[in-house]
Structure formats: structure tokens, C-alpha cells
Amino acid sequence: MRQRDLDVQDVGQIAETGAVPAHRRIDEVTAAAHARALRHHEGAVADYIPILASADPEAFGVCVVDVDGGVHGIGDVGTRFSIQSISKAFVYALLCEALGHEEVLDVVGVNNTGLAFNSVVAIELNDGHPMNPMVNAGAIATTALLPGATAEDQWDAVLTGLSRFAGRALEVDDEVYRSEAATNHRNRAIAQLLESYGRIRVDPAEAVDVYTRQCALLVDARDLAVMGATLADGGVNPLTGERVVSAAVCRDTLAVLTASGLYERSGEWLFEIGLPGKSGVAGGLVTVAPGKVGIGTYAPRLDSAGNSVRGQIATAYLSRALGLNIFASDSHFPGGNLA
Ligand code: GLU
């Protein structure tokens, strides 16, 4: 059911987010999470975009940024890599901010496709409706809907917006951009299909070009943690103090990430870690504990669904050891006995 059918438009949202763990505790647990995941060497570096195959498979950084602005990093937290699919989460937030809850829901959708991130079949099965902004069809539609008279204006909105999330001026990795632009036939086909269904109204080639550039933006684990912490902090970047998006947009974006942030493994991820997150094929992973922290990890070896192996292990440790799982609760009555 939708908001208007649920009759809750006039009911204010109460935030019950619990306490931010103590800084020393976050430092200790971050170090332990890194040490634990470092023992793992499973998975393979992505190579479907040729340049990604040259990443150091052992690179590994974990960073936690809390909503008080504390930065807790260990390992390769300053190693830069392309943001890839993680950009989808933040561009989606920018679009929600520009267009609003109802309109974005109508055009892009929020339900899982159950199919691979670059599926064409998913579009056909839904009469050309993209269904979900975390897979390529929905993500390309999202980028194509950004305000701006030209593709350059839309690119400017992406670059400025994601830089505000990160709290610094981000740049494109030209080599990654060119490597993907030369091989992204499937994404171009997806954009043309969306155009044929009237789902995008801009030049599909230009929409894919902006999308490809957004995927090639360079970030590090610390940036991802800051970007995640901004979503954890109701839309205010805890390091710069700047409001990037509204609290309602953060809530909507995190709901989408909770349902579909880790490709076809989103259910397993939620079951084990219990937090909204988004992964990318270059090995980045951002996770958000609302009202508490953002977690950024970088480790390029991926599982078969495209999620960083060490990133998932470290984040699972952090979620458990810092009590971040949004579904976990203790009994309100000590001992659990009501009588
Ligand atoms: N640029 C990538 C693509 O569209 C993003 C892949 C990803 O991180 O899932 O194929």
C-alpha cells in the first residue's frame, strides 16, 4: 500500500534511533573487524569492466564515521577506487530531494526485480517500468530524471550532490570511465528500451554517459563512511555540517537500500547484518546505521553476486559488536517475565 492509501500523511515521524556507541569502543571494534576479515582471501576481483581487473586484491580498508563527526579508520582507508553502483544510492537521494516521494515512486519504483543488476528481461516483464533504482534500468532512469536542461547540467547535479555527501570535491577516474564507456553495450540497450517505453525523455545515449561517469567517480573507504554517515544523520554531513538532503529523503533512500542494496543477496545480507547497505563492483561497500554511524569498506574481492567479501565480513562484525542491527531488541522487562 502507498502512503495515501495508508492514511498517514498527517502523522509525524518519530525517530527512535538509540545511542551512538562510545568513540573508544568504535575504534576497538573497527580494528577487530578489520583483523577478522583480513584472514579471508575468498572471492574474485571484477573484470567485466576491463580496467577493474588491475585492482590490488589484498587492498582492504574499514572506516566508521559516527553522527558526532568521529572518524575511525583502519587499513587502506585512503585508497581510491571507482564508486560504481554505490553511486545509485546517492543519486537516488538527490532525485528524491528534487522530485519528491510520490513522483519518484511512480516513475522508478521500489520493488525488487529478483533478477541480475543489468537485466533487460526485468524491464520487459514489467511493461517497461524500471521497478527499482538499485539495478541498472532504474538507476539509468533515475539519472535521466535529474533536473537540468542538458546532460551537462545533470552531470553537474550528480557531481555537486555526491561531493556534498562526501564533504569534498570528487573527481572522475578517466581510465575507468573510458574503459566502461567502450564496453557498456548492455547499459545502452537498457536505456534505449526505457526510451521505447516512454520511461526516459532525454537522449538515451546521453543518459548512459552521465550514468557511466557517475560510476567512475573516485572515492575511498573514508568517503563512503562520510556519505553513509550523512544518510545516518538525517541528511546533514556530520563533518561539514552541511544539509545535503532532507531527513525524509534519507528515510526513503535507506528503505530502498534495505530491500535491494546487495544485488541478489540483499535478503541474506539483511538477515545477517540487519542494516541498509549498498555495494559496488569495484569493491566498495557503504552501510548505514540510522542515527548512529556510516560504515565504508574497500576490498575488491567479490562474491558471486558482486559484493565485497571482506567488506561483508567486517560489516557483519561491526553490526554485531556495536549493536547496530535495526531488528535486534532486548526485552523491555528484565528477565522477560511479565507476571
Ligand atoms: N557501472 C556498473 C554497471 O553499470 C555498475 C556496476 C555495479 O557496481 O554493480 O555495469
Boltz pocket constraint, residues with backbone or C-beta under 6 A from the ligand:
constraints:
  - pocket:
      binder: B
      contacts: [[A, 83], [A, 84], [A, 85], [A, 86], [A, 117], [A, 118], [A, 136], [A, 180], [A, 187], [A, 211], [A, 212], [A, 215], [A, 279], [A, 280], [A, 281], [A, 282], [A, 306]]
      max_distance: 6.0
